[in-house]
Amino acid sequence: MIVALMAVAPAQDAPISASTEDASMRAMPTIEEPDAVVVIVKPPTAPIELAISRAPSMPEIGSEGQRLVVHDMSELDKFMHNFIKIRQGWKDKVVATVAKKSATLQHLQAASDKIKVMEEWEKKNEEEYSYLKIELESAWSNCESARVGLESAQANLESTDNDLDVVHAKIGIVRLEVLSLRDDKKIKERKKQKSFKAKVASTQATLDRTKEQALEEFRGSKNFKEKLVVANCLAYRIKYEDGRNAVDRFYPNLDVTQVPLSDSDEEDGLAENVSTDHLASNEVAPIEEVVPTLILKEKTSEPSLTEEERASAMAIVNVVIVDD
């Protein structure tokens, strides 16, 4: 861009360049940073006007003798373009700095809030810590008391174990004594059993000899056959009465009193017909033949037998029948 200026002489260029430099200096923005806070100072908004300098003795334009001076403004144009670029760069930096400052303030606010929360949490934790400390001290005292009690219990247990060992030793001694006494008792019992067995054998032998002797004497007696028949009949009668008593026990409502043993006339005839002459000394008459006669005689002539007589009769019958 070429601007035509009216000048008298080239020496008059100095005020123009000086005024241009002053204008450029007025147009430069300044940044102040008091206390690390960015403050933007805007440049003056007055437009730059290019003035045409004129010498004092310079005549007015259009007059005679006037002389035009042409100045090249390309350098000024470049300067202005550079200034605009620099200004835009500074502006972008300021915007970025402001955004960064805002983000920093937000971070600081969040950090401040977090610090407040942490302080409240710390206060709460201090209360909990004090409470837990009290609980821990109480638990520790209880643990110490329990440990002392455990040590005492262990000491008592050891003492009890020692007492049990002593008792076990005494029990072992007593067991040995009991075993010894048992052995002695067994030996004595064995001796007693042997002696008893010997006595039983001797008694049995004596009883056998007595039975044989009694049997021989009984067989050698004159009324052997009659006594044998009487004994058989008595045994039959005893068994009959025992059976009748058993029937009474099992059937208490059954009336057996009306059952007669036999008719007296028939028994007399049977008694006369029964003969014992044909029996040998070592033979026994059939019980069915002699029972009615002996029962009749028992009812009519002889008194009732006692328990001892019945027992002796049964013993005689058993001896005779078994031996024969």
C-alpha positions as CSV (number, residue, x, y, z in Angstrom):
1,M,0.0,0.0,0.0
2,I,1.4,3.4,-1.0
3,V,0.3,6.6,0.7
4,A,1.1,10.0,-0.7
5,L,2.3,12.5,1.8
6,M,3.0,16.1,1.3
7,A,6.5,16.9,2.5
8,V,9.0,19.6,1.8
9,A,12.2,17.6,2.0
10,P,13.2,14.1,2.9
11,A,14.2,15.4,6.3
12,Q,10.6,15.7,7.1
13,D,10.3,11.8,7.2
14,A,11.5,11.6,10.8
15,P,8.3,12.8,12.4
16,I,6.2,10.4,10.4
17,S,8.3,7.4,11.4
18,A,8.3,8.6,14.9
19,S,4.6,9.0,14.9
20,T,4.2,5.5,13.4
21,E,6.4,3.9,16.0
22,D,4.4,5.7,18.7
23,A,1.2,4.4,17.2
24,S,2.6,0.9,17.0
25,M,3.7,1.1,20.6
26,R,0.2,2.3,21.5
27,A,-1.3,-0.6,19.7
28,M,0.8,-3.3,21.5
29,P,-1.1,-5.1,24.2
30,T,0.4,-5.5,27.6
31,I,-0.1,-8.4,30.1
32,E,0.4,-7.8,33.8
33,E,0.6,-10.7,36.3
34,P,0.2,-9.4,39.8
35,D,0.2,-12.3,42.4
36,A,0.1,-14.9,39.7
37,V,-3.3,-13.7,38.4
38,V,-3.4,-13.0,34.7
39,V,-4.8,-9.6,33.9
40,I,-5.5,-8.7,30.3
41,V,-5.0,-5.0,29.4
42,K,-6.7,-4.2,26.0
43,P,-4.9,-1.9,23.6
44,P,-6.4,1.4,22.8
45,T,-9.3,1.3,20.4
46,A,-8.5,4.6,18.7
47,P,-7.7,4.0,15.0
48,I,-4.3,4.7,13.7
49,E,-4.4,7.7,11.4
50,L,-1.7,8.4,9.0
51,A,-0.9,12.1,9.1
52,I,0.8,14.0,6.4
53,S,3.6,15.9,7.9
54,R,4.2,19.3,6.7
55,A,7.1,21.7,7.2
56,P,6.3,25.0,8.7
57,S,7.5,26.8,5.6
58,M,5.6,24.4,3.4
59,P,3.0,26.1,1.3
60,E,-0.5,24.8,1.1
61,I,-1.5,22.1,-1.4
62,G,-2.3,23.5,-4.7
63,S,-0.1,26.4,-4.4
64,E,2.8,27.1,-6.6
65,G,6.0,25.6,-5.7
66,Q,4.4,22.7,-3.9
67,R,6.3,19.4,-4.0
68,L,4.8,15.9,-3.4
69,V,6.8,13.2,-1.4
70,V,5.7,9.5,-1.8
71,H,6.5,7.1,1.0
72,D,6.5,3.2,0.7
73,M,4.1,1.7,3.4
74,S,4.9,-2.0,2.8
75,E,7.0,-2.3,5.9
76,L,4.2,-0.8,8.0
77,D,1.8,-3.2,6.4
78,K,4.0,-6.2,7.3
79,F,4.4,-4.9,10.8
80,M,0.6,-4.6,11.2
81,H,0.1,-8.1,9.9
82,N,2.7,-9.5,12.3
83,F,1.1,-7.5,15.1
84,I,-2.3,-9.0,14.3
85,K,-0.9,-12.5,14.3
86,I,0.9,-11.9,17.5
87,R,-2.2,-10.4,19.1
88,Q,-4.3,-13.4,18.0
89,G,-1.6,-15.8,19.4
90,W,-1.6,-13.9,22.7
91,K,-5.4,-14.0,22.7
92,D,-5.5,-17.8,22.1
93,K,-2.9,-18.2,24.9
94,V,-5.0,-16.0,27.2
95,V,-8.2,-18.1,26.4
96,A,-6.3,-21.3,27.0
97,T,-4.9,-19.9,30.2
98,V,-8.4,-18.8,31.3
99,A,-9.7,-22.3,30.5
100,K,-6.8,-23.9,32.4
101,K,-7.4,-21.5,35.3
102,S,-11.1,-22.5,35.3
103,A,-10.3,-26.2,35.3
104,T,-7.7,-25.6,38.0
105,L,-10.3,-23.7,40.1
106,Q,-12.7,-26.6,39.6
107,H,-10.0,-29.1,40.6
108,L,-9.2,-26.9,43.6
109,Q,-12.8,-26.7,44.6
110,A,-13.2,-30.4,44.2
111,A,-10.0,-30.9,46.3
112,S,-11.4,-28.5,48.9
113,D,-14.6,-30.4,49.1
114,K,-12.7,-33.6,49.3
115,I,-10.6,-32.2,52.0
116,K,-13.7,-31.2,53.9
117,V,-15.2,-34.7,53.5
118,M,-11.9,-36.2,54.6
119,E,-11.8,-33.9,57.6
120,E,-15.3,-35.0,58.6
121,W,-14.4,-38.6,57.9
122,E,-11.3,-38.2,60.0
123,K,-13.3,-36.7,62.9
124,K,-15.7,-39.6,62.6
125,N,-12.9,-42.1,62.4
126,E,-11.3,-40.4,65.5
127,E,-14.5,-41.1,67.4
128,E,-14.7,-44.6,66.2
129,Y,-11.0,-45.0,66.9
130,S,-11.4,-43.9,70.4
131,Y,-14.4,-46.2,70.9
132,L,-12.5,-49.1,69.3
133,K,-9.5,-48.3,71.5
134,I,-11.6,-48.5,74.6
135,E,-13.1,-51.8,73.3
136,L,-9.7,-53.1,72.5
137,E,-8.4,-52.2,76.0
138,S,-11.4,-53.9,77.5
139,A,-10.9,-57.0,75.3
140,W,-7.2,-57.0,76.2
141,S,-8.0,-56.9,79.9
142,N,-10.5,-59.7,79.4
143,C,-7.9,-61.6,77.5
144,E,-5.3,-61.2,80.3
145,S,-7.9,-62.3,82.8
146,A,-8.8,-65.3,80.7
147,R,-5.1,-66.1,80.2
148,V,-4.6,-66.0,84.0
149,G,-7.6,-68.3,84.4
150,L,-6.3,-70.6,81.7
151,E,-2.9,-70.8,83.5
152,S,-4.7,-71.6,86.7
153,A,-6.8,-74.2,85.0
154,Q,-3.7,-75.8,83.4
155,A,-2.1,-75.9,86.8
156,N,-5.2,-77.5,88.3
157,L,-5.3,-79.9,85.4
158,E,-1.7,-80.9,85.9
159,S,-2.3,-81.4,89.6
160,T,-5.4,-83.5,88.7
161,D,-3.4,-85.5,86.2
162,N,-0.8,-86.2,88.9
163,D,-3.6,-87.3,91.3
164,L,-5.1,-89.5,88.6
165,D,-1.7,-91.1,88.0
166,V,-1.5,-91.9,91.7
167,V,-5.0,-93.2,91.7
168,H,-4.3,-95.3,88.6
169,A,-1.2,-96.7,90.2
170,K,-3.2,-97.6,93.3
171,I,-5.9,-99.1,91.1
172,G,-3.3,-101.2,89.4
173,I,-2.0,-102.5,92.7
174,V,-5.6,-103.2,93.8
175,R,-6.2,-105.1,90.6
176,L,-3.1,-107.2,91.1
177,E,-4.3,-108.0,94.6
178,V,-7.8,-108.8,93.3
179,L,-6.3,-111.0,90.6
180,S,-4.2,-112.7,93.2
181,L,-7.2,-113.2,95.5
182,R,-9.2,-114.5,92.5
183,D,-6.5,-116.9,91.7
184,D,-6.4,-118.0,95.4
185,K,-10.2,-118.2,95.4
186,K,-10.2,-120.2,92.2
187,I,-7.7,-122.6,93.7
188,K,-9.7,-122.9,96.8
189,E,-12.9,-123.4,94.8
190,R,-11.3,-126.0,92.7
191,K,-10.1,-127.8,95.9
192,K,-13.6,-127.5,97.3
193,Q,-15.1,-128.8,94.1
194,K,-12.8,-131.7,94.0
195,S,-13.5,-132.4,97.7
196,F,-17.3,-132.0,97.0
197,K,-17.1,-134.3,94.0
198,A,-15.3,-136.9,96.1
199,K,-17.9,-136.6,98.8
200,V,-20.7,-136.8,96.2
201,A,-19.1,-139.9,94.7
202,S,-18.6,-141.4,98.1
203,T,-22.2,-140.6,99.1
204,Q,-23.5,-141.9,95.8
205,A,-21.6,-145.1,96.2
206,T,-22.9,-145.4,99.8
207,L,-26.4,-144.7,98.5
208,D,-26.1,-147.3,95.8
209,R,-24.9,-149.8,98.3
210,T,-27.7,-148.9,100.6
211,K,-30.2,-149.2,97.8
212,E,-28.8,-152.6,96.8
213,Q,-28.8,-153.8,100.4
214,A,-32.4,-152.5,100.9
215,L,-33.5,-154.0,97.7
216,E,-31.9,-157.4,98.6
217,E,-33.5,-157.2,102.0
218,F,-36.8,-156.2,100.5
219,R,-36.7,-159.0,97.9
220,G,-35.7,-161.5,100.6
221,S,-38.7,-160.6,102.8
222,K,-41.7,-162.9,103.0
223,N,-44.3,-160.4,101.9
224,F,-42.2,-159.0,99.0
225,K,-44.9,-159.4,96.4
226,E,-47.6,-157.9,98.5
227,K,-45.5,-154.9,99.4
228,L,-44.6,-154.4,95.8
229,V,-48.2,-154.5,94.6
230,V,-49.2,-152.1,97.4
231,A,-46.3,-149.7,96.5
232,N,-47.4,-149.8,92.8
233,C,-51.0,-149.1,93.7
234,L,-49.9,-146.2,96.0
235,A,-47.8,-144.7,93.2
236,Y,-50.8,-145.0,90.8
237,R,-53.1,-143.4,93.4
238,I,-50.6,-140.6,94.0
239,K,-50.3,-139.9,90.3
240,Y,-54.0,-140.0,89.9
241,E,-54.5,-137.5,92.7
242,D,-51.8,-135.2,91.2
243,G,-53.4,-135.4,87.8
244,R,-56.8,-134.6,89.3
245,N,-55.3,-131.6,91.2
246,A,-53.7,-130.4,87.9
247,V,-57.1,-130.7,86.2
248,D,-58.6,-128.6,89.0
249,R,-55.9,-126.0,88.6
250,F,-56.3,-125.7,84.8
251,Y,-60.1,-126.1,84.8
252,P,-61.3,-124.5,88.1
253,N,-64.9,-124.5,86.9
254,L,-64.9,-128.2,86.1
255,D,-66.7,-130.4,88.7
256,V,-64.8,-133.7,89.1
257,T,-66.2,-134.6,92.5
258,Q,-68.9,-136.7,90.9
259,V,-66.4,-139.0,89.1
260,P,-66.1,-142.2,91.2
261,L,-62.9,-144.2,91.3
262,S,-64.7,-147.6,90.8
263,D,-67.6,-149.6,92.2
264,S,-67.0,-151.3,95.5
265,D,-68.6,-154.7,94.5
266,E,-66.5,-154.8,91.3
267,E,-63.4,-153.9,93.2
268,D,-64.1,-156.8,95.7
269,G,-64.4,-159.3,92.8
270,L,-61.3,-158.0,91.2
271,A,-59.4,-158.2,94.5
272,E,-60.4,-161.8,94.8
273,N,-59.5,-162.6,91.2
274,V,-56.1,-161.0,91.4
275,S,-53.4,-163.5,92.3
276,T,-49.8,-162.8,93.0
277,D,-48.6,-166.4,93.2
278,H,-47.6,-166.5,89.6
279,L,-45.2,-163.5,90.0
280,A,-41.6,-164.2,90.3
281,S,-39.4,-162.5,92.9
282,N,-37.9,-160.2,90.2
283,E,-41.2,-159.4,88.4
284,V,-43.7,-156.6,88.9
285,A,-47.5,-157.1,88.4
286,P,-49.3,-154.9,85.9
287,I,-50.6,-151.8,87.7
288,E,-54.0,-152.1,85.8
289,E,-54.7,-155.5,87.6
290,V,-54.0,-154.4,91.1
291,V,-55.0,-150.8,91.3
292,P,-58.8,-151.3,92.0
293,T,-58.3,-153.8,94.8
294,L,-55.6,-151.7,96.6
295,I,-57.6,-148.5,96.2
296,L,-60.7,-150.3,97.6
297,K,-58.6,-151.6,100.6
298,E,-57.1,-148.1,101.1
299,K,-60.6,-146.6,101.2
300,T,-62.2,-149.2,103.5
301,S,-59.6,-150.4,105.9
302,E,-56.4,-148.3,105.8
303,P,-56.2,-144.6,106.8
304,S,-54.9,-142.0,104.3
305,L,-51.2,-141.9,103.7
306,T,-49.0,-139.0,104.9
307,E,-46.6,-137.2,102.6
308,E,-43.6,-139.1,104.0
309,E,-45.3,-142.4,103.3
310,R,-46.1,-141.4,99.8
311,A,-42.5,-140.3,99.3
312,S,-41.1,-143.6,100.6
313,A,-43.5,-145.5,98.5
314,M,-42.5,-143.6,95.3
315,A,-38.8,-144.1,96.2
316,I,-39.4,-147.9,96.5
317,V,-41.3,-148.1,93.2
318,N,-38.6,-146.1,91.4
319,V,-35.8,-148.2,92.8
320,V,-37.5,-151.4,91.9
321,I,-38.7,-150.4,88.5
322,V,-35.4,-148.7,87.5
323,D,-33.2,-151.5,88.8
324,D,-35.3,-154.2,87.2
